[in-house]
Structures are given as C-alpha cells and as structure tokens.
Amino acid sequence: MKTYVLQVVIEPDEDRWRAYCPELEEYGGATWGYTRKEAEKNIREVLEMVLETMVEHNYSIPGTPARNGLAPDGSLKEVRG
C-alpha cells in the first residue's frame, strides 16, 4: 500500500462547509458538512472510497507519493490508497 499526499480544500459555503480534493474532484472527491470538523471527516471517508475504486480499476493516482509517511512540508495528513 502506498501513501500519497493530496491537497484538500475546506471552505465555508453558505450554511455549511465544502471540502474537496482538486486532483480527485472529477472522480467524486468532494463532499460537505455542517461544521468544518464534519467536512474534514467526510472528505477523508470519500477520498478513501475514491482511491480504493481507482486502485481496483488500475487508474493512475495523482498526487505526490509521501516519503516515510510525511508530506513534503513534514506534516502527517494522509489518505492511503
């Protein structure tokens, strides 16, 4: 199993929060929540499902492979696929 670093955007959208991954939005990598925390939880779940499907269908996964589980800036925010 590889770990990839993917950008996730979480922004306010009227009475809720919108969360999406620009690299995977065309594959369904977007969701929302009533709170920022809920949107973050939801996008993590959505991205896990999207990545699982991409792996099953042998699609190329965009993003940057993480080194030692860390993003290039040293943070540890990951979704495995």
N, C-alpha and C positions, 0 to 999 in steps of 0.2 A: 504494500500500500504506500502510495506517495502522498506527500503533504504539499499543498500549493498555497501560495499567498495570493489572495484575491481582494480587490478593493470592494468595500461595501459602503454605500451611501445611505445615511439615515437622516431624513429631513422632515420638518413639520409640514403637514398638508391639511389645511383647514382644521378639523377637529380630531385629527389622528396623525400618526407618524408613518411615512412611507419609507420602505427600505428596499434597496435593490443593489445588485451587482452589475455594473455596466458591462462587464465581459460576458455575463451569462444571462442578461435580461432577455435576449431574443430566444433563449431556451426555457424561459419561465422563471428566471432568477429574480423575482420581485414579490413583495408582499407588503403588509401594513400591520399596524397595531394601534390601540388606543393610547398606549404610552410608549416612550422610547424603548424602555426595557422589553416590553411585549414585542415591539417591532424587531428588536435585536434577536430575541429568542426565535421569532417566526422566520426571520431570514436565514438563521443558522439551519433550522429544520428544512426549509425549502432548498437551500443550497446543497445540503446532504442528499436530498432526493434527486435533484438535478444532476449532481455529479455521479451518483450511483447509476442513473439511467444512461448518462454519457459513457461511463465505463462499460456497461452491459452492451451498448451498441457500438463500441470501439470508436467513439468520437474523440477527436483531439481536444484535450482540456487546455483552455487558455490560462494564462496566469504565469506566475514565476514559481518554479519549484523552490520550496523552502530548504535552507541548509540547516541541518541539525534541529529541525522543528522551529526555527526562528525566522521571522520576516527579515528583510534586509535592514530595517531600522532597529532590529533587536527585540521587537515586540513578539508576543506569543498569542496571536489571534489566528486560529486556523480552522479550516474545514477540511476533513480528509476525504479523498475520493479514490 
